[in-house]
């Protein structure tokens, strides 16, 4: 389990469960490309929300796999070790993290939802996660739109009031 020192709200995401629940991602024949798209969406979500995001992918069928944890764009991406499922990793991690904060788990696996709720976590279905990611995307787009310079992109439109007044006074003294 990664050592996590940020915040007291956690979101664990069952990676393959979410990938296969979302038609636009599971229609992608390139599994690595679909995983990268999910990682990007979760990084954007993390940028808007003060939550520690842990994305978990099964690697239990990977012979000799030792498991790994990467930090990407502010989120943790976990690949389980050989013979360890994402579900078992999530259950163990939920138990540990729920002692110190609020844990939500994104999965549409009904049995897993029951187990993690028994471990003190809140469940989030794939559909609910998609809605939250959409809200985060809208917030990012709004911020970008508000941050754009004026349409005519004149210098004076991008200056603070004092600098603009100073330049206007210089122009008038001509």
N, C-alpha and C positions, 0 to 999 in steps of 0.2 A: 504494500500500500504506500502511495507517495506521502512524503512528509508535507503537510499542508499547513501553512501559517497565515492564510489570508481569510479573514471573515469567519462568520459563524453560520452562513447559509451555504448549503451544498446542493448541487444538482448532479446526480449520477445518471448517465444515459447508457442504456443497453444498445450499443451501436448497431449490431446486425438486426436486432428486433425492429429498431426504428427504420433502418434502411429498407427492410422488406415490407414495412407497413406503409411506406409512402410510395405511391405508384410512380411519381416522377423520378424517384431515385432507384427503385427496383427495376424500372424499365431500362435503366442504363446497363448496357452489356459490359461496361468497364467497371468492375467492382471497385478498383482502386480510385477511379474518378469519382464514383458515388461517395466513397468514404471521404475524399478530399472536399467534396461539396458540403457534406455534413459537418466536417471539421470547420470549414469556413463559416457556415451558418452559426455554429456554436461559439466561435470566436467573436463574431459580431454581437451575438446575444450577450456574451461576457462583457463586451465593451460598453453595453448599455446598463447592465444589471450588476449589482455588487454581490456576486455569488461565485463560489468556487465550482467550476464545471469539471467533471471527470467523465470522460467518454471511454467506455469499456468495450473492447472487441474480443470475442472468443479466439483463442489460439490453441484450444485444447487438443485439436487434431494435428497440430504441428509437432512432428516427431523431434524430440530433443529440445523443444522450445522452452526457454528459461523464463519467458515473460519479460516485459519491459514497460517502462513509463517514460513518456516524452512530454516535454512542455512545449506546446505550440500555440502561439498567439494568445497566451494567457490562460489556456486550458490545459488540463492533463489528458493525455491520450494513453490508455492502458491496453496492453496486449497481454492476455492471461498466459500463464505457463502451460506446458503440456499437461493434459488430464485435468485442467481447471476450466470450468465454464464461466462465462460472464456472469451468469446468475449466482454462482457460488461466491465469486469475487464481490459482486454487488451486495449480497447478503452480509458477508463478513465486514465489508467496509461500512455499510449502513449501520450495523451494530456498533462499530467503533465511533463513527462520526456523530451519531445521534446522542451520544453522551455529552457532546460539547456544542451542539447547535441543531438547527433545523435541516433535515435531509429530505429531499424530494428525489424520487426515482422515476425516470421516464422509460416506460416499457408498456407494451400492450399484452404482455404475457399475463393472463389472469392468475395463474398459480403464483407467479413471482410477485404480483401485486399484493396478494394476500400475505405472503411470507414477509415482504418488506414492511407492510403496515404493522404486522405483528412485531417487527423489530424496531418500531418507533418512527418509521419514515412515512412520508406522504407519497401517494402515487400520482403519476402524471401520465396519461395515455399518450400514444403517438399523435393523436389528433390534437390534444391539448398542448403538447409541446410545439406542434406546427403553428398553432394560433399564437403562442408566446413568441416564437421566432419571428412571425409576421409582424407582430406589434413592435418588436425590437428593430426590425428592418424599416418600418415606417418612421420610427423615431430617428434613426440614422439618416434616412432620406430627408426628413424635415430639417435636421440640423445642417445637412449639406446645402439644402436649398436656402436656408437663412444665412449661411456663411458665404454665399456667392456674392461677388462684387456687383455693383450696379451694372445694368445692361450696356451702357455706353462706355463703361470701364475707364472713366476719366480719373486722373490722379486725385482730384479734389473729392471725388466720391468715396475714396478709400482712406482719407486722412481724418484724424481726430479734429474736433471743432477748433482748437487753438491753432493748429498748423494751417488749417484751411483759412482762418481769419488772417493769420500772418501773411500768407500768400496773396490773399485778396487785397490787403493793405499795400503790399509791394506793387501789385498790378495797378492800383489806383494812383500811385505816386508818379507814374510814368510821365 
